[in-house]
Amino acid sequence: MKKIGLLGGSFNPVHNAHLALAKTALKELGLNEVQLIPAGNPWQKQPLAVSGQQRMEMLALAIANCPGITVNDIEINREGATYTIKTLKALPKNARYYWLLGTDQLINFCSWHDWEEILDYVTLVVAQRNGYAGTVPAELAAKLQQKGQKLITLSFDAIDISSTDIRQRIANHHDVSKLLPLAVLDYIRQHELYI
């Protein structure tokens, strides 16, 4: 059975920390593939100023030289709010799935729509994120124990990059060339995004 890592997010824009996390998971967990899943309409966030098509195009540029990393457009193509559980239920059943998340998302995991059911579809894999403790919420720890599941922690050197910070830097005409793939930066400039 194939082992597939899933990394969801707005990818607004995709940056080097996203790619580093995907590459680390691919190697450390012995995955066949890591799928980047851009959110269509994230229910816990403000509407995105950049279209799903543009985010897909930036992702395609970012992974051009990253074997084993692909983009899954399942959420971009779905109408309505984006819920992780809906996505997981729609994936093929012939693989074992690993949901990759940062410690920042781990803290909020129990606020996700149908979070307990999500655990029936994936193994949670957590990567350290600067400024966030890696503490597992008590409610999640109890549920994992009840289901006989373990949380996997990636040995990942946290990279202090966020899409929010990149958007602010671009708007303020600051250099972001070391924070994201150059092909993505060229695309952002060409399409005059985030200014």
N, C-alpha and C positions, 0 to 999 in steps of 0.2 A: 504494500500500500504506500502510495506517495506521501511524503511529509511536506506540507506546504505552510509557509509562514505568511501571515496576513498583517499588513501594516496600513491601517486606515488613517485618514487625516484630511484636512482641507488642502494641503500642499499648495499654499497660497502665499509665496511660491515654494516649490520643492527646494530643499537646500542640502548641504553636505552632511549634516547630522542625520537626516532621513536616510541618505544613501549608506552612511557608515553603519547605522543600526541594521539596515537590511543585509549588508555584507557580513557583519558580525554574526547575525542570527543564522544566515545561510551556512557559514563555516562551523560555528560552535555547536549548532543543533543538528548538523548533518542533513539539512533540508534539501529537497529536490529543487525548490523554487521559493522565492518570496514574491508575493503579489502586493503591489502598492494599490490601495483602493481609495481613490479620491472621493470625498463626500459630495453628494449631489446638493442636498439642502440640509446641512447639519442643524438639528432641532435645538441644540444648546448654544448655538452661536448666532451672531447677527448675519443677515444675508451677505453673501460674498460679492464684492464689486467686480471680480474677474470671473468670466464665464467658465463653465465646466469644460468646454471645448479648449479654451486657452490653457487651463490647468493640465488637461490631458496632453496637449502639445508640448508643454514644458516638461512634463514627466517623460514623454517619449524621448526628448532631447537628453534629459538627465541620465537615462538608463541605456543610452545607445551603446556604451562600452562596458556594460555591467552584466556579464553572463549570469543567468539564474535569477535575474530580477525582471519581473514583468509588470504590466499595468492591467488592472481589472476594472473595466468601466461599468460594472453592475450598478453602482449607486448613482453615477452620472445619468444613466439611462432610465432610472426609476422616477416616477412622478411622486410628489409629496415629500414629507419629511424623511430624512435618512435615519433609520434605526439599524444598529448593528445586528440585532436579532433577525430582522427581515433578510439582511444580506446573508447571514450564516445559513438560514433555512433554504435559501435559493442556490447555495453552492452544491456542486456535485458531491455525492455521498461516498465516492471511491477514494478518499484521501483523509489523512489525519491532519487537522489544522491547529496551528499555533498562532494565537493572537498576540502581536507584539505591541507593547505599550510602555510609555515612560512612567517614572514615578509620579509625575504630575497627574497623569490620567488614573493611576492606581488609586490615589487618594479619593478621586471622584467616582470610581467604578460603580459603587453601589447606588449612584444616582442615575445610572444608565437605564434606559427602558428595558424591562424584563431581564435585568442583569443576572438573576439566578439561573434563568434558562440558557443564557449565553454559555454558562459553564458546561452545559450538556453537549456543546458543539465544538469547543476549543479548549486547548491547554493555554493558560495565561503565561506569557513570558514578559518579564519586566526588565527594563534597562534604566540605569541610573540617569537622572536629569538634575543638573545643577540647581541648587536652591530648594530641592524637595527631598524630604526624608523618604527612605524606602519602606516605611512602615505600612504593613498590610492592615487595612481597616478591620476591626474586630468582627464585624458582621460577615465580611468576605472570608476571613480566616476560618470562622465557624462553618460557613457553607462549604468551603473547600474540604475541610476535615470530614464533614458529614457525607460528602460525595466521594471521599477517599482519593482526592486529587491533591497534587502538589503544585505550587507556584514555582516556575523556573526563573532564576535570576541570571541574566547575561552578565558576563564579566566584560563590561563595556565602559570605556573611558568617556565619561560624559563630555559632550561638546556643547559649549555655551552659545548656541545659535537658536534663534526662533524666527518664524516667519513674520511675526508682528514686528520684531526689531528690524528685520530686513526691509519691510515695507516703510517703516519710519525713516530708516537711513536713506533709502532711495528718494523718498519725498523731500528729505533735507539735503539731497545731492552729496551724500557721503559714499565713500568707496565700499562696495560689498563684494568685490571680485574674489575674495578669499572665502566667502561664505556659501557660495553656490556654484554649480558648474558654469563655466564660461559660456557654453551654448545657451543655457537658460538666461544668463545675464544679457546676452546678445538679443535674445527673443524679447525680453522685458524692455530693452531700449528701443528695439525696432517697433514694438507695439505701444510704446509709451505708457506702460503699466505702472501703477502705484505712484504717479507723480501728481 
